[in-house]
Amino acid sequence: MVRNDILARGAVHISADLESYYCVLQAYQLRRNLNSPTRNGVRTCIEATVQRDPAYAEAWAMLGWLHLNEARFPVTAPAVEAERAYSRAFTAASKAVALEPDNVQALKLLSAVKHYSGEYEEGWQVAREALKHNPHDPDTLAQLGSRLAIRGRFKEGVPLLRRAIERTISPPGWYYHLIAIDQMMRGEYTEMLTTAGLAAASGGAIANALVSVAQANLGRLEAARMALASMAEVSPAFAADPAATIRMHGATDEIVAEIMRGLTLAGWRP
């Protein structure tokens, strides 16, 4: 994966260790495919990198993303472990930003940690700083767009998500989630189904949940139940309590209520 924000910063610390650089690239790839079987190996590699090369801000940022994802997408979900992972993510983000204040990856990480800590406006401020340094990066656009939209600020967030999609050859499924949710909130279920279908092409429980909601609201209950089954197959934990996961990502009460109304219509039961 080519990272323009790495290549553009010739004046900052770049590791001379090829293994360290390769670990960072692996971590970028893992951010796109969270279910990769290399997950544990990448973490071990990045942990070794920051020990070997403690001035490598990009490596600290990628280590922080791994910790954040452990909290957001745990294999097992004890609350105390999630809290520890959030704390480690914040520590890594702070270290990366201290080493390199204009590092886009570090700023995006710090923005994400603040969002998941409930500091939404501070998170948006940091994300806008990241976007100022790299205004055409799809991931930076999508990060800010999704976090604005999930707090109900669709008019600001959705255009950023659409710009991210336009600038990406193969957009990750999550780029479409909040566009579909915006359409859901406006009752545009046909459009929502199309958008959610694009998200579901990349897999993921939330995407299948959105397909199910759209199908149910269109009166296509058999198709809605099929999407519900796919949701449960992808993530039994999500299927057991979708509201908890959606709320954990910062969704407003209105968004959670509307998704749960659609899932219940499709046949979901606690």
HUQUIRA-V845719 format. One record per residue. N is the residue number from 1. RES is the residue in one letter. OMEGA is omega in degrees with one decimal (* if undefined). NEAR is the number of other ideal C-beta (glycine too) atoms within 10 Angstrom. D_LAST is the distance of its C-alpha to the last C-alpha in Angstrom with 2 decimals. Layout:
n=N res=RES omega=OMEGA near=NEAR d_last=D_LAST
n=N res=RES omega=OMEGA near=NEAR d_last=D_LAST
//
This chain:
n=1 res=M omega=179.1 near=9 d_last=40.67
n=2 res=V omega=-179.5 near=7 d_last=43.36
n=3 res=R omega=-178.4 near=15 d_last=42.68
n=4 res=N omega=-178.3 near=11 d_last=45.04
n=5 res=D omega=173.0 near=18 d_last=44.23
n=6 res=I omega=-172.8 near=18 d_last=45.51
n=7 res=L omega=-175.5 near=9 d_last=48.61
n=8 res=A omega=-172.8 near=12 d_last=49.58
n=9 res=R omega=-176.4 near=18 d_last=50.01
n=10 res=G omega=-174.6 near=6 d_last=53.27
n=11 res=A omega=-175.0 near=6 d_last=54.31
n=12 res=V omega=-178.8 near=15 d_last=51.40
n=13 res=H omega=173.0 near=15 d_last=50.91
n=14 res=I omega=-177.7 near=16 d_last=50.27
n=15 res=S omega=174.9 near=18 d_last=49.98
n=16 res=A omega=-177.1 near=8 d_last=52.94
n=17 res=D omega=-177.8 near=14 d_last=50.89
n=18 res=L omega=179.1 near=8 d_last=49.68
n=19 res=E omega=179.0 near=12 d_last=47.03
n=20 res=S omega=179.8 near=20 d_last=45.57
n=21 res=Y omega=179.2 near=18 d_last=45.52
n=22 res=Y omega=177.6 near=13 d_last=43.91
n=23 res=C omega=178.7 near=29 d_last=41.13
n=24 res=V omega=178.5 near=23 d_last=40.44
n=25 res=L omega=176.5 near=16 d_last=40.32
n=26 res=Q omega=180.0 near=19 d_last=37.87
n=27 res=A omega=174.2 near=23 d_last=35.62
n=28 res=Y omega=-179.2 near=19 d_last=35.82
n=29 res=Q omega=179.4 near=13 d_last=34.76
n=30 res=L omega=177.0 near=21 d_last=31.79
n=31 res=R omega=179.2 near=19 d_last=30.62
n=32 res=R omega=-178.9 near=13 d_last=30.38
n=33 res=N omega=-172.7 near=13 d_last=28.69
n=34 res=L omega=-177.8 near=13 d_last=26.35
n=35 res=N omega=-178.1 near=11 d_last=25.49
n=36 res=S omega=177.4 near=14 d_last=29.19
n=37 res=P omega=-180.0 near=7 d_last=30.26
n=38 res=T omega=-172.6 near=13 d_last=33.02
n=39 res=R omega=-177.2 near=16 d_last=30.72
n=40 res=N omega=179.0 near=11 d_last=32.10
n=41 res=G omega=179.0 near=13 d_last=35.62
n=42 res=V omega=179.6 near=22 d_last=35.62
n=43 res=R omega=179.0 near=20 d_last=34.59
n=44 res=T omega=-179.3 near=11 d_last=37.40
n=45 res=C omega=-179.2 near=20 d_last=39.81
n=46 res=I omega=177.4 near=27 d_last=39.06
n=47 res=E omega=177.5 near=14 d_last=39.30
n=48 res=A omega=-178.9 near=14 d_last=42.68
n=49 res=T omega=-177.8 near=25 d_last=43.73
n=50 res=V omega=173.9 near=20 d_last=43.34
n=51 res=Q omega=-177.2 near=9 d_last=45.22
n=52 res=R omega=-171.8 near=14 d_last=47.95
n=53 res=D omega=-170.8 near=20 d_last=48.08
n=54 res=P omega=178.0 near=12 d_last=46.86
n=55 res=A omega=-176.2 near=12 d_last=48.26
n=56 res=Y omega=-174.6 near=26 d_last=46.11
n=57 res=A omega=-178.5 near=24 d_last=43.83
n=58 res=E omega=179.1 near=31 d_last=41.97
n=59 res=A omega=176.3 near=32 d_last=41.01
n=60 res=W omega=179.2 near=28 d_last=39.75
n=61 res=A omega=-178.9 near=27 d_last=37.64
n=62 res=M omega=174.3 near=29 d_last=36.11
n=63 res=L omega=177.9 near=29 d_last=35.47
n=64 res=G omega=177.2 near=28 d_last=33.66
n=65 res=W omega=178.9 near=23 d_last=31.42
n=66 res=L omega=177.3 near=21 d_last=30.54
n=67 res=H omega=-179.7 near=23 d_last=29.63
n=68 res=L omega=179.7 near=23 d_last=27.59
n=69 res=N omega=174.4 near=18 d_last=25.62
n=70 res=E omega=178.9 near=19 d_last=24.99
n=71 res=A omega=-176.7 near=21 d_last=23.34
n=72 res=R omega=-174.9 near=17 d_last=21.45
n=73 res=F omega=-174.1 near=14 d_last=20.49
n=74 res=P omega=172.0 near=14 d_last=20.59
n=75 res=V omega=167.6 near=9 d_last=20.70
n=76 res=T omega=-166.7 near=7 d_last=19.49
n=77 res=A omega=173.1 near=12 d_last=18.20
n=78 res=P omega=-174.0 near=9 d_last=20.07
n=79 res=A omega=-177.5 near=9 d_last=20.66
n=80 res=V omega=178.5 near=7 d_last=24.36
n=81 res=E omega=177.3 near=14 d_last=24.90
n=82 res=A omega=178.6 near=17 d_last=23.44
n=83 res=E omega=178.0 near=11 d_last=25.82
n=84 res=R omega=-179.8 near=14 d_last=28.67
n=85 res=A omega=176.1 near=18 d_last=28.02
n=86 res=Y omega=179.8 near=18 d_last=28.06
n=87 res=S omega=178.6 near=13 d_last=31.28
n=88 res=R omega=178.4 near=18 d_last=32.85
n=89 res=A omega=179.4 near=26 d_last=32.01
n=90 res=F omega=179.0 near=19 d_last=33.72
n=91 res=T omega=179.5 near=15 d_last=36.69
n=92 res=A omega=178.5 near=26 d_last=37.15
n=93 res=A omega=179.9 near=28 d_last=36.89
n=94 res=S omega=178.4 near=16 d_last=39.43
n=95 res=K omega=-178.1 near=19 d_last=41.72
n=96 res=A omega=-179.3 near=26 d_last=41.61
n=97 res=V omega=177.4 near=21 d_last=42.34
n=98 res=A omega=179.3 near=11 d_last=45.12
n=99 res=L omega=-172.4 near=19 d_last=46.72
n=100 res=E omega=-171.7 near=21 d_last=46.44
n=101 res=P omega=-179.8 near=12 d_last=45.52
n=102 res=D omega=177.4 near=16 d_last=45.36
n=103 res=N omega=-173.7 near=24 d_last=43.28
n=104 res=V omega=-179.3 near=25 d_last=40.72
n=105 res=Q omega=178.6 near=30 d_last=38.22
n=106 res=A omega=179.0 near=28 d_last=38.52
n=107 res=L omega=177.6 near=27 d_last=38.12
n=108 res=K omega=178.1 near=27 d_last=34.98
n=109 res=L omega=-179.5 near=29 d_last=33.54
n=110 res=L omega=176.0 near=26 d_last=34.55
n=111 res=S omega=-179.1 near=26 d_last=33.02
n=112 res=A omega=179.6 near=22 d_last=29.66
n=113 res=V omega=178.7 near=26 d_last=29.77
n=114 res=K omega=178.2 near=21 d_last=30.59
n=115 res=H omega=-177.2 near=24 d_last=27.75
n=116 res=Y omega=172.8 near=21 d_last=25.15
n=117 res=S omega=179.8 near=14 d_last=26.96
n=118 res=G omega=178.9 near=9 d_last=26.53
n=119 res=E omega=-168.0 near=14 d_last=30.20
n=120 res=Y omega=-176.6 near=17 d_last=29.63
n=121 res=E omega=175.8 near=10 d_last=33.14
n=122 res=E omega=177.2 near=14 d_last=34.84
n=123 res=G omega=178.2 near=24 d_last=32.76
n=124 res=W omega=-179.1 near=20 d_last=33.89
n=125 res=Q omega=179.4 near=12 d_last=37.45
n=126 res=V omega=178.9 near=24 d_last=37.48
n=127 res=A omega=177.3 near=26 d_last=35.96
n=128 res=R omega=175.9 near=13 d_last=38.69
n=129 res=E omega=177.3 near=17 d_last=41.25
n=130 res=A omega=-178.7 near=26 d_last=40.01
n=131 res=L omega=177.6 near=21 d_last=40.26
n=132 res=K omega=-179.8 near=12 d_last=43.78
n=133 res=H omega=-179.4 near=16 d_last=44.84
n=134 res=N omega=-170.9 near=20 d_last=43.37
n=135 res=P omega=-177.5 near=10 d_last=42.74
n=136 res=H omega=-178.1 near=11 d_last=42.30
n=137 res=D omega=-177.1 near=21 d_last=39.83
n=138 res=P omega=-177.6 near=20 d_last=36.70
n=139 res=D omega=178.5 near=22 d_last=34.39
n=140 res=T omega=176.4 near=25 d_last=35.82
n=141 res=L omega=-176.4 near=26 d_last=35.37
n=142 res=A omega=178.2 near=27 d_last=31.76
n=143 res=Q omega=-179.5 near=24 d_last=30.88
n=144 res=L omega=-178.0 near=24 d_last=32.27
n=145 res=G omega=-178.0 near=27 d_last=31.03
n=146 res=S omega=-177.4 near=25 d_last=27.38
n=147 res=R omega=172.9 near=24 d_last=27.47
n=148 res=L omega=-174.7 near=23 d_last=29.20
n=149 res=A omega=-176.6 near=26 d_last=26.91
n=150 res=I omega=173.5 near=21 d_last=23.60
n=151 res=R omega=175.6 near=19 d_last=25.17
n=152 res=G omega=-178.9 near=16 d_last=25.92
n=153 res=R omega=-174.3 near=15 d_last=29.48
n=154 res=F omega=-176.9 near=21 d_last=29.24
n=155 res=K omega=176.4 near=10 d_last=32.95
n=156 res=E omega=-171.5 near=13 d_last=33.94
n=157 res=G omega=-174.5 near=23 d_last=31.30
n=158 res=V omega=176.4 near=19 d_last=31.04
n=159 res=P omega=176.9 near=15 d_last=34.82
n=160 res=L omega=177.6 near=23 d_last=34.73
n=161 res=L omega=178.9 near=27 d_last=32.00
n=162 res=R omega=175.7 near=16 d_last=34.08
n=163 res=R omega=178.5 near=16 d_last=37.14
n=164 res=A omega=-180.0 near=23 d_last=35.40
n=165 res=I omega=-179.9 near=18 d_last=34.50
n=166 res=E omega=-176.0 near=10 d_last=38.08
n=167 res=R omega=-176.3 near=14 d_last=39.45
n=168 res=T omega=179.9 near=15 d_last=37.41
n=169 res=I omega=-179.4 near=5 d_last=38.35
n=170 res=S omega=-173.9 near=7 d_last=34.92
n=171 res=P omega=172.3 near=19 d_last=32.34
n=172 res=P omega=-177.8 near=20 d_last=29.24
n=173 res=G omega=-175.3 near=16 d_last=26.04
n=174 res=W omega=175.6 near=17 d_last=24.90
n=175 res=Y omega=-176.1 near=23 d_last=28.01
n=176 res=Y omega=-171.9 near=25 d_last=26.40
n=177 res=H omega=-174.2 near=25 d_last=22.95
n=178 res=L omega=172.0 near=26 d_last=24.19
n=179 res=I omega=177.7 near=26 d_last=26.56
n=180 res=A omega=179.7 near=28 d_last=23.77
n=181 res=I omega=174.8 near=27 d_last=21.81
n=182 res=D omega=178.0 near=21 d_last=25.12
n=183 res=Q omega=176.6 near=22 d_last=25.53
n=184 res=M omega=-177.1 near=24 d_last=22.06
n=185 res=M omega=178.2 near=17 d_last=23.00
n=186 res=R omega=177.7 near=11 d_last=26.24
n=187 res=G omega=-179.1 near=10 d_last=24.79
n=188 res=E omega=-168.8 near=16 d_last=26.61
n=189 res=Y omega=176.5 near=21 d_last=24.11
n=190 res=T omega=177.6 near=10 d_last=26.82
n=191 res=E omega=178.6 near=16 d_last=27.96
n=192 res=M omega=-179.1 near=26 d_last=24.45
n=193 res=L omega=178.7 near=23 d_last=23.90
n=194 res=T omega=-178.6 near=14 d_last=27.20
n=195 res=T omega=179.4 near=24 d_last=26.48
n=196 res=A omega=176.5 near=30 d_last=22.99
n=197 res=G omega=176.2 near=16 d_last=24.66
n=198 res=L omega=177.2 near=16 d_last=27.18
n=199 res=A omega=-176.4 near=25 d_last=24.58
n=200 res=A omega=178.8 near=25 d_last=22.79
n=201 res=A omega=177.4 near=13 d_last=26.22
n=202 res=S omega=-176.6 near=16 d_last=26.04
n=203 res=G omega=177.3 near=14 d_last=22.66
n=204 res=G omega=-176.6 near=22 d_last=19.74
n=205 res=A omega=-178.0 near=20 d_last=15.99
n=206 res=I omega=179.2 near=24 d_last=16.47
n=207 res=A omega=178.3 near=26 d_last=19.13
n=208 res=N omega=175.8 near=25 d_last=17.15
n=209 res=A omega=-179.5 near=33 d_last=14.39
n=210 res=L omega=173.9 near=31 d_last=17.37
n=211 res=V omega=-179.5 near=26 d_last=18.87
n=212 res=S omega=179.2 near=31 d_last=15.85
n=213 res=V omega=179.9 near=31 d_last=15.94
n=214 res=A omega=-179.9 near=28 d_last=19.69
n=215 res=Q omega=-179.8 near=25 d_last=19.73
n=216 res=A omega=-179.6 near=24 d_last=17.38
n=217 res=N omega=174.7 near=21 d_last=19.61
n=218 res=L omega=178.3 near=14 d_last=22.60
n=219 res=G omega=-179.1 near=10 d_last=21.54
n=220 res=R omega=-168.6 near=17 d_last=21.35
n=221 res=L omega=177.9 near=15 d_last=18.17
n=222 res=E omega=177.3 near=9 d_last=19.19
n=223 res=A omega=178.1 near=17 d_last=19.84
n=224 res=A omega=179.8 near=24 d_last=16.60
n=225 res=R omega=177.0 near=16 d_last=14.70
n=226 res=M omega=177.9 near=16 d_last=17.17
n=227 res=A omega=177.2 near=26 d_last=16.49
n=228 res=L omega=177.9 near=23 d_last=12.73
n=229 res=A omega=177.5 near=14 d_last=13.85
n=230 res=S omega=177.1 near=19 d_last=16.33
n=231 res=M omega=-178.8 near=26 d_last=13.94
n=232 res=A omega=179.2 near=17 d_last=12.06
n=233 res=E omega=-179.2 near=11 d_last=15.61
n=234 res=V omega=-176.6 near=18 d_last=16.98
n=235 res=S omega=176.4 near=19 d_last=14.52
n=236 res=P omega=-179.8 near=10 d_last=11.82
n=237 res=A omega=177.1 near=16 d_last=11.52
n=238 res=F omega=-177.5 near=19 d_last=11.13
n=239 res=A omega=-179.2 near=20 d_last=8.59
n=240 res=A omega=-178.4 near=11 d_last=6.29
n=241 res=D omega=-178.0 near=11 d_last=6.92
n=242 res=P omega=-176.7 near=23 d_last=9.33
n=243 res=A omega=-177.8 near=15 d_last=10.43
n=244 res=A omega=-179.1 near=12 d_last=11.80
n=245 res=T omega=-179.2 near=21 d_last=13.81
n=246 res=I omega=178.0 near=21 d_last=15.09
n=247 res=R omega=179.3 near=14 d_last=16.10
n=248 res=M omega=179.0 near=12 d_last=17.77
n=249 res=H omega=175.1 near=16 d_last=19.95
n=250 res=G omega=-177.4 near=17 d_last=21.26
n=251 res=A omega=176.1 near=21 d_last=19.67
n=252 res=T omega=177.8 near=16 d_last=20.54
n=253 res=D omega=-178.7 near=10 d_last=18.27
n=254 res=E omega=178.5 near=10 d_last=19.38
n=255 res=I omega=180.0 near=23 d_last=18.38
n=256 res=V omega=-177.7 near=17 d_last=14.86
n=257 res=A omega=-177.5 near=12 d_last=14.47
n=258 res=E omega=176.5 near=18 d_last=16.04
n=259 res=I omega=-178.8 near=23 d_last=14.07
n=260 res=M omega=175.4 near=17 d_last=10.71
n=261 res=R omega=180.0 near=14 d_last=12.64
n=262 res=G omega=178.9 near=22 d_last=13.77
n=263 res=L omega=177.2 near=23 d_last=10.64
n=264 res=T omega=176.0 near=13 d_last=9.28
n=265 res=L omega=-179.9 near=16 d_last=12.84
n=266 res=A omega=179.0 near=25 d_last=12.72
n=267 res=G omega=178.7 near=14 d_last=10.06
n=268 res=W omega=175.8 near=21 d_last=6.87
n=269 res=R omega=179.6 near=5 d_last=3.82
n=270 res=P omega=* near=8 d_last=0.00
//
